[in-house]
Amino acid sequence: MRQWTAALLLSGVLASGTTLAASVNGLDIHSTSVGSGPTIVFVHGWTCDESSWREQVPAFDDDYRVITLDLPGHGQSDSPADGVFSMRLFADAVEAVRAEAGADKIVLVGHSMGGPVIRAYALAYPERVAGLVAADGQLDMRGFGGGRAGGAGAAAGGTPRPTLSREQREGMIRGMFIDATAPELRAHILQMMLGAPEATATGAMAAMFDPANRTDGIIEAPALAIMASTGRMPDLQRTREVIPQFEAVQVPGTGHFLMMEKPAEFNELLRGFLDKIGF
């Protein structure tokens, strides 16, 4: 497999790809398309951006059309003027990118908060989904964050959630690392996540814990959770109540950014899933 540094990917592969001109609710959504063939859409997590997938783009763009995007309020995409985020807004942004790309069915890969995003997409646009892969993210939201107060609804008019300070955010991010997380990777992730606007950090967090996400909608598409060693493995039997074709696997020796920490292992698992579903 070709090896790419962050600088080479960001200045080379992504820069040489096609930038799609998608928009949702008047917001311009930045995305990049590289390669050709069946389409994989990679969805980043909370306060991240498309560079989260710097190790996946060159590993798959020979055989697939690989699309990465920045969700609303993240990276180079516009932010909602009212500061209100939701999983449905994020899902609609993904759909706008898919439609602009002219892809029929897609496999969606979502890291962390990207898991709930691709779940919301699958519930809203089931006819477009060939498969779902969560990278240390949640696909069954029943009971998720049940002990947390507030949510996106609160941001829309109830009691606002407290603003997350930079110090709080940095502490949360550092907690995602393990001892083996490389210094260069730590630096990239910290710069990426702390670079997101304060309104995005607070609003997207509220959206993730919104009780409206805790539905029991059924997803018929095949799905895989690839969990970090620090993550909690899903209950297969329970998850299959809402995602009948669900599987889960864990990658040893990884922190939350497993697809960047052990890309070869992650990519092999993702390719195996794609082969299994005939995509």
C-alpha positions as CSV (number, residue, x, y, z in Angstrom):
1,M,0.0,0.0,0.0
2,R,1.2,3.5,-0.8
3,Q,2.3,5.5,2.2
4,W,1.2,9.2,2.4
5,T,2.1,11.9,4.8
6,A,-0.5,14.4,5.8
7,A,1.2,17.2,3.8
8,L,1.4,15.1,0.7
9,L,-2.2,14.1,0.8
10,L,-3.6,17.5,1.6
11,S,-1.4,19.2,-1.1
12,G,-1.5,16.4,-3.6
13,V,-4.3,13.8,-3.6
14,L,-7.1,16.1,-2.3
15,A,-5.9,19.1,-4.2
16,S,-5.9,17.1,-7.5
17,G,-9.4,15.8,-6.8
18,T,-12.7,17.3,-8.0
19,T,-14.3,19.8,-5.6
20,L,-18.0,19.4,-5.6
21,A,-20.4,22.4,-5.5
22,A,-23.0,21.1,-3.1
23,S,-25.2,23.2,-0.8
24,V,-27.8,22.5,1.9
25,N,-30.2,25.1,3.4
26,G,-28.1,27.8,1.7
27,L,-24.9,26.6,3.2
28,D,-22.0,25.7,0.8
29,I,-20.6,22.2,1.6
30,H,-17.0,21.5,0.8
31,S,-16.2,18.1,-0.5
32,T,-13.6,16.4,-2.6
33,S,-14.0,13.5,-5.1
34,V,-11.0,11.3,-6.1
35,G,-11.0,8.2,-8.3
36,S,-13.8,6.4,-10.2
37,G,-16.1,3.5,-9.7
38,P,-18.5,2.6,-6.9
39,T,-18.7,5.5,-4.5
40,I,-17.6,5.5,-0.8
41,V,-18.4,8.6,1.2
42,F,-16.3,9.2,4.3
43,V,-17.8,11.3,7.1
44,H,-15.6,12.8,9.8
45,G,-16.4,13.2,13.5
46,W,-17.0,16.0,15.9
47,T,-14.9,19.2,15.2
48,C,-12.9,17.3,12.6
49,D,-12.6,17.6,8.8
50,E,-12.0,15.6,5.7
51,S,-8.3,15.2,6.5
52,S,-9.4,12.6,9.0
53,W,-9.4,10.2,6.1
54,R,-5.9,11.0,4.8
55,E,-4.9,7.3,5.1
56,Q,-8.0,6.0,3.4
57,V,-8.2,8.1,0.2
58,P,-5.1,6.8,-1.5
59,A,-5.8,3.2,-0.3
60,F,-9.2,3.1,-2.1
61,D,-9.1,5.6,-5.0
62,D,-7.7,3.1,-7.5
63,D,-10.9,1.0,-7.3
64,Y,-13.5,3.4,-6.0
65,R,-14.7,6.9,-6.3
66,V,-13.8,8.3,-2.9
67,I,-15.6,11.3,-1.6
68,T,-14.6,13.2,1.6
69,L,-16.5,16.2,2.9
70,D,-16.6,18.8,5.6
71,L,-19.9,18.8,7.5
72,P,-21.7,22.1,8.1
73,G,-19.6,24.3,10.5
74,H,-16.5,22.1,10.0
75,G,-13.5,22.6,7.8
76,Q,-14.2,24.7,4.7
77,S,-18.0,24.3,4.9
78,D,-20.4,27.1,5.9
79,S,-21.9,27.3,9.4
80,P,-25.6,27.8,10.1
81,A,-26.2,31.4,10.9
82,D,-28.4,30.5,13.9
83,G,-25.8,28.1,15.3
84,V,-28.2,25.2,15.4
85,F,-26.9,21.9,14.3
86,S,-28.6,18.5,14.0
87,M,-27.9,15.0,12.8
88,R,-30.5,15.6,10.0
89,L,-28.7,18.8,8.9
90,F,-25.5,16.7,8.6
91,A,-27.3,13.9,6.8
92,D,-28.8,16.3,4.4
93,A,-25.4,17.8,3.7
94,V,-24.2,14.3,2.8
95,E,-27.2,13.8,0.5
96,A,-26.4,17.1,-1.2
97,V,-22.9,15.9,-1.9
98,R,-24.1,12.5,-3.1
99,A,-26.6,14.2,-5.5
100,E,-24.0,16.6,-6.8
101,A,-21.7,13.7,-7.5
102,G,-24.4,11.9,-9.3
103,A,-23.8,8.6,-7.4
104,D,-26.6,6.1,-7.1
105,K,-25.9,3.9,-4.1
106,I,-23.1,4.7,-1.7
107,V,-21.3,3.1,1.1
108,L,-20.9,5.5,4.0
109,V,-18.0,5.4,6.5
110,G,-18.4,7.5,9.6
111,H,-15.9,8.2,12.4
112,S,-17.1,9.0,15.9
113,M,-20.0,11.5,15.5
114,G,-20.0,10.4,11.9
115,G,-21.6,7.2,13.0
116,P,-24.8,8.9,14.1
117,V,-24.6,11.0,11.0
118,I,-24.5,8.1,8.6
119,R,-27.3,6.4,10.7
120,A,-29.4,9.5,10.2
121,Y,-28.6,9.4,6.5
122,A,-29.6,5.7,6.2
123,L,-33.0,6.4,7.9
124,A,-33.7,9.5,5.7
125,Y,-32.4,8.1,2.4
126,P,-32.5,4.3,2.7
127,E,-32.7,3.8,-1.1
128,R,-29.2,5.3,-1.5
129,V,-27.4,3.2,1.0
130,A,-25.4,0.1,0.0
131,G,-23.7,-0.3,3.4
132,L,-22.6,1.5,6.6
133,V,-19.3,1.4,8.4
134,A,-18.9,3.1,11.8
135,A,-15.3,3.8,12.9
136,D,-15.5,3.9,16.7
137,G,-18.9,5.4,16.3
138,Q,-22.5,4.7,17.3
139,L,-25.1,3.2,14.9
140,D,-27.7,2.3,17.5
141,M,-28.7,5.5,19.3
142,R,-31.3,4.0,21.6
143,G,-30.3,5.1,25.1
144,F,-27.2,7.0,23.8
145,G,-26.4,9.9,26.1
146,G,-29.5,9.2,28.2
147,G,-27.9,10.7,31.2
148,R,-26.9,13.9,29.4
149,A,-29.1,17.0,29.8
150,G,-29.9,19.4,27.0
151,G,-29.5,18.7,23.3
152,A,-30.1,20.3,19.9
153,G,-33.6,21.2,21.0
154,A,-32.2,23.2,23.9
155,A,-30.0,25.1,21.5
156,A,-33.1,25.9,19.4
157,G,-34.9,27.7,22.2
158,G,-34.7,26.0,25.5
159,T,-31.9,26.2,28.1
160,P,-28.7,26.6,26.1
161,R,-25.9,24.0,26.7
162,P,-22.8,25.5,28.3
163,T,-20.1,26.6,26.0
164,L,-17.2,24.3,25.8
165,S,-14.0,26.1,26.6
166,R,-10.8,25.5,24.7
167,E,-9.3,23.9,27.8
168,Q,-12.2,21.5,28.1
169,R,-12.0,20.7,24.4
170,E,-8.3,20.0,24.6
171,G,-8.8,17.8,27.6
172,M,-11.4,15.8,25.7
173,I,-9.2,15.4,22.6
174,R,-6.2,14.3,24.6
175,G,-8.4,11.7,26.2
176,M,-8.9,10.1,22.8
177,F,-5.2,9.2,22.5
178,I,-3.4,6.2,23.9
179,D,0.3,6.0,24.8
180,A,1.1,4.6,21.4
181,T,-0.5,7.5,19.5
182,A,2.3,9.1,17.5
183,P,3.3,12.7,18.3
184,E,2.8,13.8,14.7
185,L,-0.7,12.4,14.7
186,R,-1.5,14.0,18.1
187,A,-0.4,17.3,16.7
188,H,-2.5,17.0,13.6
189,I,-5.7,16.0,15.5
190,L,-5.3,18.7,18.1
191,Q,-4.8,21.4,15.4
192,M,-7.7,20.1,13.4
193,M,-10.2,19.8,16.3
194,L,-9.2,22.9,18.2
195,G,-9.4,24.8,14.9
196,A,-13.1,24.3,14.7
197,P,-15.2,27.3,15.8
198,E,-16.5,27.4,19.4
199,A,-20.1,27.5,18.1
200,T,-19.4,24.3,16.1
201,A,-17.9,22.5,19.1
202,T,-20.9,23.4,21.3
203,G,-23.6,23.0,18.7
204,A,-22.5,19.8,17.2
205,M,-22.0,18.2,20.6
206,A,-25.6,19.2,21.5
207,A,-26.8,17.8,18.2
208,M,-25.1,14.4,19.0
209,F,-26.8,14.1,22.4
210,D,-30.2,15.3,21.2
211,P,-32.9,12.9,22.5
212,A,-34.6,13.1,19.1
213,N,-31.8,10.8,17.8
214,R,-32.8,7.9,20.1
215,T,-35.3,6.3,17.7
216,D,-35.8,2.7,16.9
217,G,-35.9,3.1,13.1
218,I,-34.8,0.0,11.2
219,I,-31.8,0.1,8.9
220,E,-31.9,-2.8,6.4
221,A,-28.5,-2.2,4.8
222,P,-25.5,-4.3,5.9
223,A,-23.4,-2.5,8.6
224,L,-20.1,-2.9,10.3
225,A,-18.7,-1.2,13.4
226,I,-14.9,-1.1,13.5
227,M,-14.1,-0.3,17.1
228,A,-10.9,1.0,18.8
229,S,-9.5,-1.0,21.6
230,T,-10.5,1.8,23.9
231,G,-14.1,1.7,22.6
232,R,-17.0,-0.3,24.0
233,M,-18.0,-3.2,21.7
234,P,-21.7,-3.0,20.7
235,D,-24.2,-5.6,21.9
236,L,-24.7,-7.6,18.7
237,Q,-28.1,-9.1,19.6
238,R,-29.5,-5.8,20.8
239,T,-28.1,-3.8,17.8
240,R,-29.6,-6.4,15.4
241,E,-33.0,-5.4,16.6
242,V,-32.7,-2.2,14.6
243,I,-29.9,-3.2,12.1
244,P,-30.5,-6.9,11.3
245,Q,-27.3,-7.1,9.2
246,F,-24.9,-5.7,11.8
247,E,-21.4,-7.0,12.6
248,A,-18.7,-5.6,14.9
249,V,-14.9,-6.0,15.2
250,Q,-12.2,-4.4,17.4
251,V,-8.7,-3.3,16.4
252,P,-6.3,-3.9,19.2
253,G,-3.8,-1.2,20.3
254,T,-5.8,1.7,19.0
255,G,-7.2,4.9,20.4
256,H,-10.2,6.8,19.1
257,F,-8.6,7.7,15.7
258,L,-8.0,4.0,14.8
259,M,-8.2,4.6,11.0
260,M,-5.2,7.0,11.3
261,E,-3.3,5.0,14.0
262,K,-3.5,1.6,12.3
263,P,-4.6,2.4,8.7
264,A,-3.5,-0.9,7.2
265,E,-5.6,-2.9,9.6
266,F,-8.6,-0.5,9.3
267,N,-8.4,-0.5,5.5
268,E,-8.2,-4.3,5.3
269,L,-11.4,-4.6,7.4
270,L,-13.1,-1.9,5.3
271,R,-12.1,-3.7,2.1
272,G,-13.3,-7.0,3.4
273,F,-16.7,-5.5,4.2
274,L,-16.9,-4.0,0.7
275,D,-16.0,-7.4,-0.9
276,K,-18.6,-9.1,1.4
277,I,-21.5,-6.9,0.2
278,G,-20.3,-7.1,-3.4
279,F,-19.7,-3.3,-3.7
